[in-house]
């Protein structure tokens, strides 16, 4: 069964001075968990601000939850939860008061907002610290309270902007489990903007990749990764960059990683025999070759043309 799109963009253009932040962006974000990826400066923040109605595109159409962004920005915002990248709490305010206040700003009656504040703070793991001043919170706790205020009014769509920033490994894992639970068990639609590919791969089912203000690729992560066996880890004795050129001339896609290991995309069913043949023809010694399961990193590198 197809999932209705929660966000639709058609030929959206945004520019600052002489620079185009978004160039003819057309994309559909289906319901469920969608990752928004791209290098720094790719246009991710501009896209989110535009969808939230905080920026007016030079041209193009945007619909969120079936509503036109230009005509119904306030109605859209009332149905959206937004976890920003930067801290947004008020000084000298405790957690439960802050989250309840955010609930009231979203339209909840005061009593309902306070009840929901207690509930979501327990859900994100801050129940025991809900009466503490937010200024006393650690970085990880501040990330959790930003998630709590985004959830307090029970939105239909959640935007998460770099939700694991500054968290230690344990806190990061716990945040990812929360996000995965929100999307897959609570059934809340969410769009996760992150530069951390493993975070997106663990929590999301679909991805939209931006590069230089344009859509580089989009679709289900499983489909974009392609069938197993088409990606190989390869290490050789010799000039790695020169052999990369050889493989590209043969129609293969590859990029170098750490420790002189190359990840090679082999189309069709050619597989390892083609790599060994190329190595033999160019007198290159293969030191390591292993079939690898494609990752979102491969999809990202291929989409933005990284080597």
Order of alpha helices (4+ residues) and beta strands (2+ residues): beta-beta-beta-alpha-beta-beta-alpha-beta-alpha-alpha-alpha-beta-alpha-beta-alpha-beta-beta-alpha-beta-alpha-beta-beta-alpha-beta-alpha
